[in-house]
Amino acid sequence: MARLSVFNSPLLLGFDQFERALDRVTKATADGYPPYNVEQRGENALRITLALAGFTMDDLSVQIEDNQLVIRGKQVEEKERIYLHRGIAARQFQRSFVLADGIEVGGAWLENGLLNVDLVRRQSDQRVKRIEIRRSANLTNGKAGSHE
């Protein structure tokens, strides 16, 4: 069965990267770990907060990969410990967030088991660009021809 694309209009040119981003989001796992919040911190600022009890800074990585914020965590299993009950599992995770153009990471820090990542939207310049229309060189001969 063919999939309908939101961006298949001939008026939407060059938006195939958005379609790929939507595919990535759709295919993301439904795993709820680790839990996270996304909060508005101003007109052009967001903060993502992940609950990461038991993780240290050495266990975590935060990277930008092709317009995606990718946060990974991997705890090292301590073999010398003997657990009578183990309710806090040492597990690894990967959580990805697709970022729109112009969104940048302002900083990341770990505090009290919460990883905070601040995002900032750059102010884009609204601009108008005039495109010069040139006369075809072949029109001077009275013939319509190829464009250069």
C-alpha positions as CSV (number, residue, x, y, z in Angstrom):
1,M,0.0,0.0,0.0
2,A,1.5,3.4,-1.0
3,R,1.9,5.9,1.7
4,L,0.5,9.4,1.2
5,S,3.0,12.1,1.7
6,V,2.1,15.4,3.4
7,F,4.7,17.1,1.3
8,N,3.7,15.8,-2.2
9,S,2.3,19.1,-3.4
10,P,4.2,20.7,-6.3
11,L,4.1,23.9,-4.3
12,L,6.3,22.5,-1.5
13,L,9.8,22.2,-2.9
14,G,12.7,20.9,-1.0
15,F,10.8,19.6,2.0
16,D,11.9,16.0,1.7
17,Q,14.1,16.4,4.9
18,F,10.9,17.2,6.9
19,E,9.4,14.0,5.6
20,R,12.4,12.0,6.7
21,A,12.2,13.7,10.1
22,L,8.6,12.7,10.4
23,D,9.5,9.1,9.5
24,R,12.2,9.1,12.2
25,V,9.8,10.3,14.8
26,T,7.1,7.8,13.8
27,K,9.6,4.9,13.9
28,A,11.0,5.9,17.3
29,T,10.4,3.4,20.1
30,A,7.4,3.8,22.3
31,D,9.7,3.2,25.3
32,G,8.9,5.7,28.0
33,Y,12.4,5.5,29.5
34,P,13.7,7.8,30.6
35,P,10.8,10.1,31.5
36,Y,11.3,13.6,30.3
37,N,9.7,17.1,30.3
38,V,9.8,19.7,27.6
39,E,9.1,23.2,28.9
40,Q,8.8,26.7,27.3
41,R,11.3,29.0,28.8
42,G,10.6,32.1,26.9
43,E,9.6,33.1,23.4
44,N,12.7,31.5,21.9
45,A,13.8,29.0,24.5
46,L,13.0,25.5,25.5
47,R,14.3,23.1,28.2
48,I,14.3,19.4,28.0
49,T,14.6,17.7,31.4
50,L,15.3,13.9,31.7
51,A,15.0,12.0,35.0
52,L,18.2,10.0,35.2
53,A,18.6,8.7,38.7
54,G,21.8,6.8,39.2
55,F,23.5,8.2,36.1
56,T,26.8,10.2,36.3
57,M,28.1,12.6,33.8
58,D,30.5,9.9,32.5
59,D,27.5,7.7,31.8
60,L,25.9,10.3,29.5
61,S,26.4,11.8,26.1
62,V,24.5,14.6,24.4
63,Q,25.1,15.1,20.6
64,I,23.6,16.8,17.6
65,E,23.3,14.3,14.7
66,D,21.6,15.6,11.4
67,N,19.2,18.0,13.1
68,Q,18.5,15.5,15.9
69,L,19.4,16.0,19.5
70,V,20.5,12.5,20.7
71,I,20.9,11.8,24.4
72,R,22.4,8.5,25.3
73,G,23.1,6.9,28.6
74,K,24.9,3.7,29.6
75,Q,25.6,2.7,33.2
76,V,28.5,0.4,33.9
77,E,27.5,-2.8,35.8
78,E,29.2,-3.0,39.1
79,K,30.1,-6.7,39.4
80,E,31.3,-6.6,43.0
81,R,28.0,-5.6,44.4
82,I,25.6,-8.3,45.8
83,Y,22.0,-7.3,45.6
84,L,19.3,-8.8,47.9
85,H,16.7,-6.9,45.9
86,R,17.4,-5.1,42.6
87,G,14.6,-2.5,41.8
88,I,16.9,0.0,40.1
89,A,18.3,-1.6,37.0
90,A,21.4,-0.4,35.3
91,R,20.2,0.1,31.8
92,Q,21.1,2.0,28.7
93,F,18.9,4.3,26.7
94,Q,18.8,6.6,23.7
95,R,16.3,9.4,23.4
96,S,16.1,11.6,20.3
97,F,14.4,14.9,19.6
98,V,14.2,16.2,16.0
99,L,15.2,19.9,16.0
100,A,13.8,22.5,13.6
101,D,16.2,24.6,11.6
102,G,17.5,27.4,13.7
103,I,17.3,25.5,17.0
104,E,20.6,25.3,18.9
105,V,21.7,23.7,22.1
106,G,22.5,26.4,24.7
107,G,23.9,24.1,27.3
108,A,23.4,20.9,29.2
109,W,23.9,20.0,32.9
110,L,23.2,17.2,35.4
111,E,21.8,18.2,38.8
112,N,20.1,16.0,41.4
113,G,19.5,13.2,38.9
114,L,18.0,15.5,36.3
115,L,19.7,16.2,33.0
116,N,18.7,19.6,31.6
117,V,19.3,20.6,28.0
118,D,18.5,24.2,27.0
119,L,17.5,24.9,23.4
120,V,17.5,28.3,21.8
121,R,15.9,29.5,18.6
122,R,18.2,31.8,16.6
123,Q,16.5,35.0,15.4
124,S,16.2,34.6,11.7
125,D,16.5,37.7,9.5
126,Q,13.4,38.3,7.5
127,R,14.7,39.2,4.1
128,V,13.4,39.9,0.6
129,K,15.7,39.1,-2.3
130,R,15.0,40.4,-5.7
131,I,15.8,38.0,-8.6
132,E,17.0,39.6,-11.8
133,I,15.2,38.4,-14.9
134,R,17.6,38.3,-17.8
135,R,16.8,38.5,-21.5
136,S,17.7,35.3,-23.3
137,A,20.7,35.7,-25.7
138,N,18.8,34.0,-28.5
139,L,15.8,36.4,-28.3
140,T,17.9,39.1,-29.9
141,N,17.7,37.1,-33.1
142,G,14.0,36.9,-32.8
143,K,14.0,33.2,-31.8
144,A,13.1,31.7,-28.5
145,G,16.0,29.4,-27.4
146,S,17.6,27.8,-24.5
147,H,18.4,29.6,-21.3
148,E,21.9,30.1,-20.1
